[in-house]
Amino acid sequence: MNNPKNLFIATFIIIISTYLYIFGEAKTIQMIKEEYLYLIALLLVCIAFLFFKFKLKEYEIIEFIPTNNFSLKSTIILFAIFEVVDYYSEDGFKGMISQWFIYWVFGVIALVLTHTLNYYKNYQILQKVK
């Protein structure tokens, strides 16, 4: 379960399930629609990632960006700090969990963006060699 793809899929299912249980279907859809700009940004980053991935599919990829393995303890502490701040700034429990989706989108953007930058650096090296 340490694979980031599996973690993001599992957390997405948990977030949507929690939203549906707490807020209902209409409010959940409305909350997701309100984040359309971030979703468009995620789509654009994914398109760039796929472009470089297909351009470099026949070549060996060099890892320029080292994998950053935060400990589970550090991740939980960071998440808890965000939750406490959101609890007070977003007027309670419902406001706090309403931020979960945007955190998830930011996490996916960060993950895809780091991989895109790595592919871009590989693409630049390939262009210099040719």
Secondary structure, DSSP 4 states (H G I P E B T S, - for coil): --SHHHHHHHHHHHHHHHHHHHH-HHHHHHHHHTTHHHHHHHHHHHHHHHHHHHHTTTSPPP--S------HHHHHHHHHHHHHHHHHHTTSHHHHHTTHHHHHHHHHHHHHHHHHHHHHHHHHHHHHH-
